[in-house]
């Protein structure tokens, strides 16, 4: 995981923010741009930006499309996100 994503995960206040960070990592690691992902999701690039910035909730069908594009198992991604969320928030308790 790159340093920017690690920082984003550490600063995440919600589980959704961690899920989005992991998805961004996944599509970048596969060589996809935000524009390509947006096209596959049927949204404008600005819509992808809103998802990345937490201003738009990602629906289940689009979550599954991104997982399929990146070869990520949706259940494993959720488990990983939950573990990261728990570990980062235990530090602050």
PDB file of N, CA, C and O in Angstrom:
ATOM      1  N   UNK A   1       0.851  -1.174   0.000  1.00  0.00           N
ATOM      2  CA  UNK A   1       0.000   0.000   0.000  1.00  0.00           C
ATOM      3  C   UNK A   1       0.897   1.237   0.000  1.00  0.00           C
ATOM      4  O   UNK A   1       1.905   1.280   0.704  1.00  0.00           O
ATOM      5  N   UNK A   2       0.522   2.240  -0.794  1.00  0.00           N
ATOM      6  CA  UNK A   2       1.363   3.429  -0.837  1.00  0.00           C
ATOM      7  C   UNK A   2       1.103   4.334   0.364  1.00  0.00           C
ATOM      8  O   UNK A   2       0.098   4.209   1.064  1.00  0.00           O
ATOM      9  N   UNK A   3       2.036   5.237   0.571  1.00  0.00           N
ATOM     10  CA  UNK A   3       1.993   6.107   1.752  1.00  0.00           C
ATOM     11  C   UNK A   3       0.720   6.953   1.822  1.00  0.00           C
ATOM     12  O   UNK A   3       0.171   7.157   2.905  1.00  0.00           O
ATOM     13  N   UNK A   4       0.250   7.443   0.674  1.00  0.00           N
ATOM     14  CA  UNK A   4      -0.964   8.263   0.654  1.00  0.00           C
ATOM     15  C   UNK A   4      -2.188   7.500   1.124  1.00  0.00           C
ATOM     16  O   UNK A   4      -3.026   8.040   1.847  1.00  0.00           O
ATOM     17  N   UNK A   5      -2.290   6.250   0.716  1.00  0.00           N
ATOM     18  CA  UNK A   5      -3.429   5.426   1.125  1.00  0.00           C
ATOM     19  C   UNK A   5      -3.328   5.092   2.602  1.00  0.00           C
ATOM     20  O   UNK A   5      -4.337   5.101   3.307  1.00  0.00           O
ATOM     21  N   UNK A   6      -2.129   4.797   3.081  1.00  0.00           N
ATOM     22  CA  UNK A   6      -1.948   4.516   4.509  1.00  0.00           C
ATOM     23  C   UNK A   6      -2.372   5.726   5.328  1.00  0.00           C
ATOM     24  O   UNK A   6      -3.062   5.582   6.337  1.00  0.00           O
ATOM     25  N   UNK A   7      -1.965   6.913   4.902  1.00  0.00           N
ATOM     26  CA  UNK A   7      -2.357   8.143   5.596  1.00  0.00           C
ATOM     27  C   UNK A   7      -3.871   8.318   5.564  1.00  0.00           C
ATOM     28  O   UNK A   7      -4.477   8.677   6.573  1.00  0.00           O
ATOM     29  N   UNK A   8      -4.483   8.065   4.406  1.00  0.00           N
ATOM     30  CA  UNK A   8      -5.945   8.197   4.285  1.00  0.00           C
ATOM     31  C   UNK A   8      -6.654   7.241   5.233  1.00  0.00           C
ATOM     32  O   UNK A   8      -7.653   7.604   5.853  1.00  0.00           O
ATOM     33  N   UNK A   9      -6.143   6.025   5.347  1.00  0.00           N
ATOM     34  CA  UNK A   9      -6.752   5.044   6.244  1.00  0.00           C
ATOM     35  C   UNK A   9      -6.586   5.470   7.694  1.00  0.00           C
ATOM     36  O   UNK A   9      -7.520   5.356   8.488  1.00  0.00           O
ATOM     37  N   UNK A  10      -5.412   5.956   8.040  1.00  0.00           N
ATOM     38  CA  UNK A  10      -5.176   6.394   9.422  1.00  0.00           C
ATOM     39  C   UNK A  10      -6.070   7.575   9.799  1.00  0.00           C
ATOM     40  O   UNK A  10      -6.478   7.700  10.954  1.00  0.00           O
ATOM     41  N   UNK A  11      -6.375   8.437   8.833  1.00  0.00           N
ATOM     42  CA  UNK A  11      -7.206   9.617   9.096  1.00  0.00           C
ATOM     43  C   UNK A  11      -8.699   9.329   8.962  1.00  0.00           C
ATOM     44  O   UNK A  11      -9.529  10.160   9.328  1.00  0.00           O
ATOM     45  N   UNK A  12      -9.038   8.155   8.438  1.00  0.00           N
ATOM     46  CA  UNK A  12     -10.445   7.826   8.187  1.00  0.00           C
ATOM     47  C   UNK A  12     -11.251   7.860   9.471  1.00  0.00           C
ATOM     48  O   UNK A  12     -10.841   7.331  10.504  1.00  0.00           O
ATOM     49  N   UNK A  13     -12.396   8.488   9.379  1.00  0.00           N
ATOM     50  CA  UNK A  13     -13.308   8.555  10.522  1.00  0.00           C
ATOM     51  C   UNK A  13     -14.441   7.550  10.396  1.00  0.00           C
ATOM     52  O   UNK A  13     -15.136   7.264  11.371  1.00  0.00           O
ATOM     53  N   UNK A  14     -14.626   7.015   9.197  1.00  0.00           N
ATOM     54  CA  UNK A  14     -15.707   6.056   8.990  1.00  0.00           C
ATOM     55  C   UNK A  14     -15.193   4.825   8.249  1.00  0.00           C
ATOM     56  O   UNK A  14     -14.158   4.860   7.583  1.00  0.00           O
ATOM     57  N   UNK A  15     -15.936   3.755   8.385  1.00  0.00           N
ATOM     58  CA  UNK A  15     -15.621   2.527   7.665  1.00  0.00           C
ATOM     59  C   UNK A  15     -15.705   2.761   6.158  1.00  0.00           C
ATOM     60  O   UNK A  15     -14.907   2.211   5.399  1.00  0.00           O
ATOM     61  N   UNK A  16     -16.655   3.563   5.729  1.00  0.00           N
ATOM     62  CA  UNK A  16     -16.811   3.866   4.303  1.00  0.00           C
ATOM     63  C   UNK A  16     -15.554   4.507   3.734  1.00  0.00           C
ATOM     64  O   UNK A  16     -15.149   4.184   2.617  1.00  0.00           O
ATOM     65  N   UNK A  17     -14.935   5.403   4.476  1.00  0.00           N
ATOM     66  CA  UNK A  17     -13.710   6.057   4.000  1.00  0.00           C
ATOM     67  C   UNK A  17     -12.598   5.034   3.794  1.00  0.00           C
ATOM     68  O   UNK A  17     -11.815   5.149   2.850  1.00  0.00           O
ATOM     69  N   UNK A  18     -12.524   4.045   4.662  1.00  0.00           N
ATOM     70  CA  UNK A  18     -11.504   3.004   4.511  1.00  0.00           C
ATOM     71  C   UNK A  18     -11.819   2.130   3.303  1.00  0.00           C
ATOM     72  O   UNK A  18     -10.919   1.786   2.536  1.00  0.00           O
ATOM     73  N   UNK A  19     -13.074   1.771   3.128  1.00  0.00           N
ATOM     74  CA  UNK A  19     -13.469   0.963   1.970  1.00  0.00           C
ATOM     75  C   UNK A  19     -13.102   1.684   0.680  1.00  0.00           C
ATOM     76  O   UNK A  19     -12.535   1.077  -0.229  1.00  0.00           O
ATOM     77  N   UNK A  20     -13.419   2.960   0.593  1.00  0.00           N
ATOM     78  CA  UNK A  20     -13.094   3.739  -0.607  1.00  0.00           C
ATOM     79  C   UNK A  20     -11.583   3.790  -0.817  1.00  0.00           C
ATOM     80  O   UNK A  20     -11.117   3.667  -1.950  1.00  0.00           O
ATOM     81  N   UNK A  21     -10.813   3.970   0.249  1.00  0.00           N
ATOM     82  CA  UNK A  21      -9.351   3.992   0.128  1.00  0.00           C
ATOM     83  C   UNK A  21      -8.818   2.669  -0.408  1.00  0.00           C
ATOM     84  O   UNK A  21      -7.929   2.657  -1.259  1.00  0.00           O
ATOM     85  N   UNK A  22      -9.352   1.566   0.078  1.00  0.00           N
ATOM     86  CA  UNK A  22      -8.922   0.251  -0.409  1.00  0.00           C
ATOM     87  C   UNK A  22      -9.317   0.043  -1.866  1.00  0.00           C
ATOM     88  O   UNK A  22      -8.573  -0.570  -2.631  1.00  0.00           O
ATOM     89  N   UNK A  23     -10.475   0.547  -2.248  1.00  0.00           N
ATOM     90  CA  UNK A  23     -10.899   0.424  -3.636  1.00  0.00           C
ATOM     91  C   UNK A  23     -10.020   1.265  -4.556  1.00  0.00           C
ATOM     92  O   UNK A  23      -9.676   0.832  -5.656  1.00  0.00           O
ATOM     93  N   UNK A  24      -9.660   2.453  -4.115  1.00  0.00           N
ATOM     94  CA  UNK A  24      -8.764   3.309  -4.902  1.00  0.00           C
ATOM     95  C   UNK A  24      -7.427   2.607  -5.094  1.00  0.00           C
ATOM     96  O   UNK A  24      -6.883   2.585  -6.198  1.00  0.00           O
ATOM     97  N   UNK A  25      -6.905   2.040  -4.023  1.00  0.00           N
ATOM     98  CA  UNK A  25      -5.651   1.287  -4.113  1.00  0.00           C
ATOM     99  C   UNK A  25      -5.786   0.170  -5.138  1.00  0.00           C
ATOM    100  O   UNK A  25      -4.898  -0.037  -5.964  1.00  0.00           O
ATOM    101  N   UNK A  26      -6.900  -0.545  -5.079  1.00  0.00           N
ATOM    102  CA  UNK A  26      -7.127  -1.658  -5.997  1.00  0.00           C
ATOM    103  C   UNK A  26      -7.135  -1.243  -7.449  1.00  0.00           C
ATOM    104  O   UNK A  26      -6.485  -1.881  -8.278  1.00  0.00           O
ATOM    105  N   UNK A  27      -7.868  -0.172  -7.779  1.00  0.00           N
ATOM    106  CA  UNK A  27      -7.918   0.193  -9.196  1.00  0.00           C
ATOM    107  C   UNK A  27      -6.623   0.847  -9.659  1.00  0.00           C
ATOM    108  O   UNK A  27      -6.248   0.704 -10.823  1.00  0.00           O
ATOM    109  N   UNK A  28      -5.936   1.558  -8.781  1.00  0.00           N
ATOM    110  CA  UNK A  28      -4.640   2.126  -9.180  1.00  0.00           C
ATOM    111  C   UNK A  28      -3.615   1.020  -9.395  1.00  0.00           C
ATOM    112  O   UNK A  28      -2.821   1.083 -10.334  1.00  0.00           O
ATOM    113  N   UNK A  29      -3.625   0.006  -8.529  1.00  0.00           N
ATOM    114  CA  UNK A  29      -2.695  -1.117  -8.675  1.00  0.00           C
ATOM    115  C   UNK A  29      -2.930  -1.892  -9.966  1.00  0.00           C
ATOM    116  O   UNK A  29      -2.003  -2.502 -10.500  1.00  0.00           O
ATOM    117  N   UNK A  30      -4.148  -1.873 -10.465  1.00  0.00           N
ATOM    118  CA  UNK A  30      -4.470  -2.551 -11.726  1.00  0.00           C
ATOM    119  C   UNK A  30      -4.257  -1.639 -12.933  1.00  0.00           C
ATOM    120  O   UNK A  30      -4.480  -2.053 -14.071  1.00  0.00           O
ATOM    121  N   UNK A  31      -3.828  -0.404 -12.690  1.00  0.00           N
ATOM    122  CA  UNK A  31      -3.528   0.514 -13.781  1.00  0.00           C
ATOM    123  C   UNK A  31      -4.716   1.300 -14.310  1.00  0.00           C
ATOM    124  O   UNK A  31      -4.621   1.923 -15.368  1.00  0.00           O
ATOM    125  N   UNK A  32      -5.834   1.281 -13.591  1.00  0.00           N
ATOM    126  CA  UNK A  32      -7.005   2.047 -14.014  1.00  0.00           C
ATOM    127  C   UNK A  32      -6.916   3.473 -13.494  1.00  0.00           C
ATOM    128  O   UNK A  32      -6.439   3.717 -12.386  1.00  0.00           O
ATOM    129  N   UNK A  33      -7.381   4.406 -14.307  1.00  0.00           N
ATOM    130  CA  UNK A  33      -7.484   5.798 -13.870  1.00  0.00           C
ATOM    131  C   UNK A  33      -8.880   6.028 -13.301  1.00  0.00           C
ATOM    132  O   UNK A  33      -9.789   5.224 -13.508  1.00  0.00           O
ATOM    133  N   UNK A  34      -9.035   7.129 -12.585  1.00  0.00           N
ATOM    134  CA  UNK A  34     -10.359   7.491 -12.068  1.00  0.00           C
ATOM    135  C   UNK A  34     -11.355   7.654 -13.209  1.00  0.00           C
ATOM    136  O   UNK A  34     -12.525   7.293 -13.079  1.00  0.00           O
ATOM    137  N   UNK A  35     -10.888   8.193 -14.314  1.00  0.00           N
ATOM    138  CA  UNK A  35     -11.757   8.395 -15.484  1.00  0.00           C
ATOM    139  C   UNK A  35     -12.258   7.050 -16.017  1.00  0.00           C
ATOM    140  O   UNK A  35     -13.439   6.907 -16.336  1.00  0.00           O
ATOM    141  N   UNK A  36     -11.361   6.070 -16.112  1.00  0.00           N
ATOM    142  CA  UNK A  36     -11.764   4.751 -16.610  1.00  0.00           C
ATOM    143  C   UNK A  36     -12.775   4.080 -15.676  1.00  0.00           C
ATOM    144  O   UNK A  36     -13.739   3.462 -16.128  1.00  0.00           O
ATOM    145  N   UNK A  37     -12.542   4.211 -14.385  1.00  0.00           N
ATOM    146  CA  UNK A  37     -13.471   3.629 -13.412  1.00  0.00           C
ATOM    147  C   UNK A  37     -14.822   4.327 -13.512  1.00  0.00           C
ATOM    148  O   UNK A  37     -15.866   3.675 -13.503  1.00  0.00           O
ATOM    149  N   UNK A  38     -14.799   5.647 -13.607  1.00  0.00           N
ATOM    150  CA  UNK A  38     -16.046   6.412 -13.735  1.00  0.00           C
ATOM    151  C   UNK A  38     -16.829   5.968 -14.969  1.00  0.00           C
ATOM    152  O   UNK A  38     -18.046   5.791 -14.903  1.00  0.00           O
ATOM    153  N   UNK A  39     -16.136   5.787 -16.090  1.00  0.00           N
ATOM    154  CA  UNK A  39     -16.801   5.343 -17.318  1.00  0.00           C
ATOM    155  C   UNK A  39     -17.448   3.977 -17.122  1.00  0.00           C
ATOM    156  O   UNK A  39     -18.581   3.752 -17.548  1.00  0.00           O
ATOM    157  N   UNK A  40     -16.725   3.071 -16.477  1.00  0.00           N
ATOM    158  CA  UNK A  40     -17.260   1.729 -16.229  1.00  0.00           C
ATOM    159  C   UNK A  40     -18.487   1.783 -15.313  1.00  0.00           C
ATOM    160  O   UNK A  40     -19.407   0.977 -15.452  1.00  0.00           O
ATOM    161  N   UNK A  41     -18.492   2.740 -14.377  1.00  0.00           N
ATOM    162  CA  UNK A  41     -19.612   2.891 -13.451  1.00  0.00           C
ATOM    163  C   UNK A  41     -20.779   3.653 -14.064  1.00  0.00           C
ATOM    164  O   UNK A  41     -21.872   3.691 -13.499  1.00  0.00           O
ATOM    165  N   UNK A  42     -20.539   4.262 -15.229  1.00  0.00           N
ATOM    166  CA  UNK A  42     -21.591   5.036 -15.878  1.00  0.00           C
ATOM    167  C   UNK A  42     -21.812   6.394 -15.237  1.00  0.00           C
ATOM    168  O   UNK A  42     -22.918   6.935 -15.260  1.00  0.00           O
ATOM    169  N   UNK A  43     -20.734   6.942 -14.658  1.00  0.00           N
ATOM    170  CA  UNK A  43     -20.830   8.262 -14.038  1.00  0.00           C
ATOM    171  C   UNK A  43     -19.755   9.169 -14.611  1.00  0.00           C
ATOM    172  O   UNK A  43     -18.796   8.698 -15.223  1.00  0.00           O
ATOM    173  N   UNK A  44     -19.915  10.464 -14.413  1.00  0.00           N
ATOM    174  CA  UNK A  44     -18.928  11.446 -14.851  1.00  0.00           C
ATOM    175  C   UNK A  44     -17.719  11.371 -13.921  1.00  0.00           C
ATOM    176  O   UNK A  44     -17.836  10.926 -12.780  1.00  0.00           O
ATOM    177  N   UNK A  45     -16.569  11.804 -14.408  1.00  0.00           N
ATOM    178  CA  UNK A  45     -15.363  11.798 -13.581  1.00  0.00           C
ATOM    179  C   UNK A  45     -15.567  12.589 -12.288  1.00  0.00           C
ATOM    180  O   UNK A  45     -14.999  12.240 -11.253  1.00  0.00           O
ATOM    181  N   UNK A  46     -16.369  13.646 -12.342  1.00  0.00           N
ATOM    182  CA  UNK A  46     -16.625  14.422 -11.124  1.00  0.00           C
ATOM    183  C   UNK A  46     -17.397  13.590 -10.098  1.00  0.00           C
ATOM    184  O   UNK A  46     -17.242  13.791  -8.893  1.00  0.00           O
ATOM    185  N   UNK A  47     -18.225  12.662 -10.570  1.00  0.00           N
ATOM    186  CA  UNK A  47     -18.928  11.754  -9.661  1.00  0.00           C
ATOM    187  C   UNK A  47     -17.953  10.845  -8.944  1.00  0.00           C
ATOM    188  O   UNK A  47     -18.123  10.543  -7.763  1.00  0.00           O
ATOM    189  N   UNK A  48     -16.927  10.408  -9.665  1.00  0.00           N
ATOM    190  CA  UNK A  48     -15.890   9.575  -9.046  1.00  0.00           C
ATOM    191  C   UNK A  48     -15.138  10.383  -8.001  1.00  0.00           C
ATOM    192  O   UNK A  48     -14.794   9.871  -6.936  1.00  0.00           O
ATOM    193  N   UNK A  49     -14.887  11.636  -8.310  1.00  0.00           N
ATOM    194  CA  UNK A  49     -14.215  12.517  -7.355  1.00  0.00           C
ATOM    195  C   UNK A  49     -15.048  12.680  -6.088  1.00  0.00           C
ATOM    196  O   UNK A  49     -14.507  12.688  -4.982  1.00  0.00           O
ATOM    197  N   UNK A  50     -16.356  12.810  -6.249  1.00  0.00           N
ATOM    198  CA  UNK A  50     -17.238  12.943  -5.076  1.00  0.00           C
ATOM    199  C   UNK A  50     -17.234  11.669  -4.236  1.00  0.00           C
ATOM    200  O   UNK A  50     -17.289  11.735  -3.008  1.00  0.00           O
ATOM    201  N   UNK A  51     -17.168  10.514  -4.892  1.00  0.00           N
ATOM    202  CA  UNK A  51     -17.069   9.251  -4.152  1.00  0.00           C
ATOM    203  C   UNK A  51     -15.767   9.229  -3.360  1.00  0.00           C
ATOM    204  O   UNK A  51     -15.763   8.896  -2.174  1.00  0.00           O
ATOM    205  N   UNK A  52     -14.670   9.581  -4.008  1.00  0.00           N
ATOM    206  CA  UNK A  52     -13.361   9.565  -3.353  1.00  0.00           C
ATOM    207  C   UNK A  52     -13.295  10.534  -2.182  1.00  0.00           C
ATOM    208  O   UNK A  52     -12.597  10.278  -1.201  1.00  0.00           O
ATOM    209  N   UNK A  53     -14.016  11.641  -2.278  1.00  0.00           N
ATOM    210  CA  UNK A  53     -13.991  12.658  -1.223  1.00  0.00           C
ATOM    211  C   UNK A  53     -15.088  12.478  -0.180  1.00  0.00           C
ATOM    212  O   UNK A  53     -15.239  13.308   0.716  1.00  0.00           O
ATOM    213  N   UNK A  54     -15.853  11.397  -0.294  1.00  0.00           N
ATOM    214  CA  UNK A  54     -16.890  11.114   0.690  1.00  0.00           C
ATOM    215  C   UNK A  54     -18.130  11.972   0.574  1.00  0.00           C
ATOM    216  O   UNK A  54     -18.925  12.047   1.511  1.00  0.00           O
ATOM    217  N   UNK A  55     -18.307  12.623  -0.570  1.00  0.00           N
ATOM    218  CA  UNK A  55     -19.476  13.491  -0.750  1.00  0.00           C
ATOM    219  C   UNK A  55     -20.622  12.771  -1.453  1.00  0.00           C
ATOM    220  O   UNK A  55     -21.709  13.324  -1.615  1.00  0.00           O
ATOM    221  N   UNK A  56     -20.367  11.540  -1.866  1.00  0.00           N
ATOM    222  CA  UNK A  56     -21.376  10.744  -2.543  1.00  0.00           C
ATOM    223  C   UNK A  56     -21.207   9.306  -2.077  1.00  0.00           C
ATOM    224  O   UNK A  56     -20.103   8.763  -2.111  1.00  0.00           O
ATOM    225  N   UNK A  57     -22.294   8.693  -1.646  1.00  0.00           N
ATOM    226  CA  UNK A  57     -22.237   7.312  -1.180  1.00  0.00           C
ATOM    227  C   UNK A  57     -22.198   6.353  -2.370  1.00  0.00           C
ATOM    228  O   UNK A  57     -22.992   6.464  -3.304  1.00  0.00           O
ATOM    229  N   UNK A  58     -21.284   5.436  -2.314  1.00  0.00           N
ATOM    230  CA  UNK A  58     -21.154   4.416  -3.339  1.00  0.00           C
ATOM    231  C   UNK A  58     -22.225   3.356  -3.114  1.00  0.00           C
ATOM    232  O   UNK A  58     -22.333   2.803  -2.020  1.00  0.00           O
ATOM    233  N   UNK A  59     -23.020   3.071  -4.148  1.00  0.00           N
ATOM    234  CA  UNK A  59     -24.050   2.047  -3.971  1.00  0.00           C
ATOM    235  C   UNK A  59     -23.455   0.654  -4.191  1.00  0.00           C
ATOM    236  O   UNK A  59     -22.347   0.509  -4.708  1.00  0.00           O
ATOM    237  N   UNK A  60     -24.209  -0.353  -3.793  1.00  0.00           N
ATOM    238  CA  UNK A  60     -23.719  -1.726  -3.825  1.00  0.00           C
ATOM    239  C   UNK A  60     -23.340  -2.171  -5.227  1.00  0.00           C
ATOM    240  O   UNK A  60     -22.301  -2.806  -5.405  1.00  0.00           O
ATOM    241  N   UNK A  61     -24.148  -1.859  -6.220  1.00  0.00           N
ATOM    242  CA  UNK A  61     -23.840  -2.323  -7.576  1.00  0.00           C
ATOM    243  C   UNK A  61     -22.528  -1.731  -8.079  1.00  0.00           C
ATOM    244  O   UNK A  61     -21.751  -2.425  -8.736  1.00  0.00           O
ATOM    245  N   UNK A  62     -22.273  -0.472  -7.783  1.00  0.00           N
ATOM    246  CA  UNK A  62     -21.015   0.147  -8.221  1.00  0.00           C
ATOM    247  C   UNK A  62     -19.831  -0.384  -7.417  1.00  0.00           C
ATOM    248  O   UNK A  62     -18.735  -0.546  -7.954  1.00  0.00           O
ATOM    249  N   UNK A  63     -20.048  -0.653  -6.147  1.00  0.00           N
ATOM    250  CA  UNK A  63     -19.018  -1.285  -5.316  1.00  0.00           C
ATOM    251  C   UNK A  63     -18.616  -2.624  -5.936  1.00  0.00           C
ATOM    252  O   UNK A  63     -17.428  -2.925  -6.052  1.00  0.00           O
ATOM    253  N   UNK A  64     -19.595  -3.417  -6.329  1.00  0.00           N
ATOM    254  CA  UNK A  64     -19.317  -4.729  -6.915  1.00  0.00           C
ATOM    255  C   UNK A  64     -18.632  -4.612  -8.272  1.00  0.00           C
ATOM    256  O   UNK A  64     -17.785  -5.441  -8.605  1.00  0.00           O
ATOM    257  N   UNK A  65     -18.983  -3.601  -9.058  1.00  0.00           N
ATOM    258  CA  UNK A  65     -18.321  -3.383 -10.349  1.00  0.00           C
ATOM    259  C   UNK A  65     -16.841  -3.083 -10.129  1.00  0.00           C
ATOM    260  O   UNK A  65     -15.984  -3.644 -10.813  1.00  0.00           O
ATOM    261  N   UNK A  66     -16.542  -2.205  -9.182  1.00  0.00           N
ATOM    262  CA  UNK A  66     -15.136  -1.873  -8.915  1.00  0.00           C
ATOM    263  C   UNK A  66     -14.393  -3.105  -8.415  1.00  0.00           C
ATOM    264  O   UNK A  66     -13.257  -3.348  -8.822  1.00  0.00           O
ATOM    265  N   UNK A  67     -15.011  -3.876  -7.547  1.00  0.00           N
ATOM    266  CA  UNK A  67     -14.369  -5.103  -7.062  1.00  0.00           C
ATOM    267  C   UNK A  67     -14.068  -6.050  -8.226  1.00  0.00           C
ATOM    268  O   UNK A  67     -12.986  -6.634  -8.285  1.00  0.00           O
ATOM    269  N   UNK A  68     -15.013  -6.203  -9.143  1.00  0.00           N
ATOM    270  CA  UNK A  68     -14.804  -7.070 -10.302  1.00  0.00           C
ATOM    271  C   UNK A  68     -13.681  -6.545 -11.192  1.00  0.00           C
ATOM    272  O   UNK A  68     -12.857  -7.322 -11.676  1.00  0.00           O
ATOM    273  N   UNK A  69     -13.643  -5.239 -11.410  1.00  0.00           N
ATOM    274  CA  UNK A  69     -12.597  -4.627 -12.239  1.00  0.00           C
ATOM    275  C   UNK A  69     -11.212  -4.873 -11.668  1.00  0.00           C
ATOM    276  O   UNK A  69     -10.248  -5.083 -12.404  1.00  0.00           O
ATOM    277  N   UNK A  70     -11.128  -4.845 -10.349  1.00  0.00           N
ATOM    278  CA  UNK A  70      -9.826  -4.902  -9.686  1.00  0.00           C
ATOM    279  C   UNK A  70      -9.471  -6.289  -9.167  1.00  0.00           C
ATOM    280  O   UNK A  70      -8.382  -6.498  -8.632  1.00  0.00           O
ATOM    281  N   UNK A  71     -10.389  -7.233  -9.325  1.00  0.00           N
ATOM    282  CA  UNK A  71     -10.125  -8.588  -8.859  1.00  0.00           C
ATOM    283  C   UNK A  71     -10.173  -8.727  -7.344  1.00  0.00           C
ATOM    284  O   UNK A  71      -9.632  -9.677  -6.780  1.00  0.00           O
ATOM    285  N   UNK A  72     -10.829  -7.767  -6.690  1.00  0.00           N
ATOM    286  CA  UNK A  72     -10.941  -7.823  -5.232  1.00  0.00           C
ATOM    287  C   UNK A  72     -12.217  -8.562  -4.848  1.00  0.00           C
ATOM    288  O   UNK A  72     -13.284  -8.307  -5.406  1.00  0.00           O
ATOM    289  N   UNK A  73     -12.102  -9.466  -3.902  1.00  0.00           N
ATOM    290  CA  UNK A  73     -13.267 -10.158  -3.374  1.00  0.00           C
ATOM    291  C   UNK A  73     -14.005  -9.175  -2.472  1.00  0.00           C
ATOM    292  O   UNK A  73     -13.421  -8.685  -1.505  1.00  0.00           O
ATOM    293  N   UNK A  74     -15.275  -8.872  -2.759  1.00  0.00           N
ATOM    294  CA  UNK A  74     -15.988  -7.863  -1.968  1.00  0.00           C
ATOM    295  C   UNK A  74     -16.067  -8.194  -0.482  1.00  0.00           C
ATOM    296  O   UNK A  74     -15.959  -7.302   0.361  1.00  0.00           O
ATOM    297  N   UNK A  75     -16.253  -9.464  -0.160  1.00  0.00           N
ATOM    298  CA  UNK A  75     -16.343  -9.850   1.255  1.00  0.00           C
ATOM    299  C   UNK A  75     -14.995  -9.668   1.936  1.00  0.00           C
ATOM    300  O   UNK A  75     -14.927  -9.172   3.061  1.00  0.00           O
ATOM    301  N   UNK A  76     -13.925 -10.067   1.260  1.00  0.00           N
ATOM    302  CA  UNK A  76     -12.587  -9.906   1.840  1.00  0.00           C
ATOM    303  C   UNK A  76     -12.221  -8.433   1.983  1.00  0.00           C
ATOM    304  O   UNK A  76     -11.586  -8.041   2.961  1.00  0.00           O
ATOM    305  N   UNK A  77     -12.619  -7.624   1.015  1.00  0.00           N
ATOM    306  CA  UNK A  77     -12.355  -6.189   1.105  1.00  0.00           C
ATOM    307  C   UNK A  77     -13.065  -5.599   2.323  1.00  0.00           C
ATOM    308  O   UNK A  77     -12.491  -4.786   3.048  1.00  0.00           O
ATOM    309  N   UNK A  78     -14.308  -6.007   2.544  1.00  0.00           N
ATOM    310  CA  UNK A  78     -15.065  -5.512   3.701  1.00  0.00           C
ATOM    311  C   UNK A  78     -14.423  -5.966   5.013  1.00  0.00           C
ATOM    312  O   UNK A  78     -14.326  -5.191   5.964  1.00  0.00           O
ATOM    313  N   UNK A  79     -13.985  -7.229   5.058  1.00  0.00           N
ATOM    314  CA  UNK A  79     -13.327  -7.738   6.270  1.00  0.00           C
ATOM    315  C   UNK A  79     -12.039  -6.970   6.539  1.00  0.00           C
ATOM    316  O   UNK A  79     -11.744  -6.603   7.676  1.00  0.00           O
ATOM    317  N   UNK A  80     -11.285  -6.737   5.482  1.00  0.00           N
ATOM    318  CA  UNK A  80     -10.026  -5.992   5.631  1.00  0.00           C
ATOM    319  C   UNK A  80     -10.294  -4.567   6.103  1.00  0.00           C
ATOM    320  O   UNK A  80      -9.602  -4.055   6.984  1.00  0.00           O
ATOM    321  N   UNK A  81     -11.295  -3.935   5.516  1.00  0.00           N
ATOM    322  CA  UNK A  81     -11.653  -2.569   5.911  1.00  0.00           C
ATOM    323  C   UNK A  81     -12.075  -2.526   7.374  1.00  0.00           C
ATOM    324  O   UNK A  81     -11.683  -1.620   8.111  1.00  0.00           O
ATOM    325  N   UNK A  82     -12.869  -3.499   7.793  1.00  0.00           N
ATOM    326  CA  UNK A  82     -13.320  -3.531   9.186  1.00  0.00           C
ATOM    327  C   UNK A  82     -12.142  -3.717  10.140  1.00  0.00           C
ATOM    328  O   UNK A  82     -12.081  -3.075  11.188  1.00  0.00           O
ATOM    329  N   UNK A  83     -11.205  -4.596   9.775  1.00  0.00           N
ATOM    330  CA  UNK A  83     -10.026  -4.816  10.616  1.00  0.00           C
ATOM    331  C   UNK A  83      -9.182  -3.546  10.709  1.00  0.00           C
ATOM    332  O   UNK A  83      -8.708  -3.195  11.789  1.00  0.00           O
ATOM    333  N   UNK A  84      -8.993  -2.863   9.591  1.00  0.00           N
ATOM    334  CA  UNK A  84      -8.225  -1.614   9.595  1.00  0.00           C
ATOM    335  C   UNK A  84      -8.930  -0.543  10.413  1.00  0.00           C
ATOM    336  O   UNK A  84      -8.291   0.189  11.170  1.00  0.00           O
ATOM    337  N   UNK A  85     -10.244  -0.452  10.261  1.00  0.00           N
ATOM    338  CA  UNK A  85     -11.018   0.533  11.011  1.00  0.00           C
ATOM    339  C   UNK A  85     -10.893   0.269  12.508  1.00  0.00           C
ATOM    340  O   UNK A  85     -10.649   1.187  13.290  1.00  0.00           O
ATOM    341  N   UNK A  86     -11.060  -0.979  12.897  1.00  0.00           N
ATOM    342  CA  UNK A  86     -10.973  -1.349  14.310  1.00  0.00           C
ATOM    343  C   UNK A  86      -9.587  -1.059  14.863  1.00  0.00           C
ATOM    344  O   UNK A  86      -9.454  -0.494  15.949  1.00  0.00           O
ATOM    345  N   UNK A  87      -8.549  -1.445  14.115  1.00  0.00           N
ATOM    346  CA  UNK A  87      -7.186  -1.243  14.621  1.00  0.00           C
ATOM    347  C   UNK A  87      -6.810   0.233  14.709  1.00  0.00           C
ATOM    348  O   UNK A  87      -6.113   0.634  15.641  1.00  0.00           O
ATOM    349  N   UNK A  88      -7.258   1.041  13.761  1.00  0.00           N
ATOM    350  CA  UNK A  88      -6.910   2.464  13.821  1.00  0.00           C
ATOM    351  C   UNK A  88      -7.708   3.192  14.884  1.00  0.00           C
ATOM    352  O   UNK A  88      -7.227   4.170  15.457  1.00  0.00           O
ATOM    353  N   UNK A  89      -8.914   2.733  15.156  1.00  0.00           N
ATOM    354  CA  UNK A  89      -9.731   3.408  16.162  1.00  0.00           C
ATOM    355  C   UNK A  89      -9.456   2.927  17.577  1.00  0.00           C
ATOM    356  O   UNK A  89      -9.755   3.644  18.532  1.00  0.00           O
ATOM    357  N   UNK A  90      -8.897   1.738  17.739  1.00  0.00           N
ATOM    358  CA  UNK A  90      -8.503   1.273  19.071  1.00  0.00           C
ATOM    359  C   UNK A  90      -7.359   2.114  19.612  1.00  0.00           C
ATOM    360  O   UNK A  90      -7.232   2.295  20.823  1.00  0.00           O
ATOM    361  N   UNK A  91      -6.523   2.630  18.710  1.00  0.00           N
ATOM    362  CA  UNK A  91      -5.394   3.472  19.120  1.00  0.00           C
ATOM    363  C   UNK A  91      -5.873   4.766  19.766  1.00  0.00           C
ATOM    364  O   UNK A  91      -5.193   5.336  20.619  1.00  0.00           O
ATOM    365  N   UNK A  92      -7.055   5.223  19.348  1.00  0.00           N
ATOM    366  CA  UNK A  92      -7.557   6.513  19.814  1.00  0.00           C
ATOM    367  C   UNK A  92      -8.457   6.406  21.039  1.00  0.00           C
ATOM    368  O   UNK A  92      -8.905   7.422  21.572  1.00  0.00           O
ATOM    369  N   UNK A  93      -8.723   5.187  21.485  1.00  0.00           N
ATOM    370  CA  UNK A  93      -9.633   5.004  22.624  1.00  0.00           C
ATOM    371  C   UNK A  93      -8.868   5.048  23.920  1.00  0.00           C
ATOM    372  O   UNK A  93      -9.459   4.914  24.991  1.00  0.00           O
TER     373      UNK A  93
END
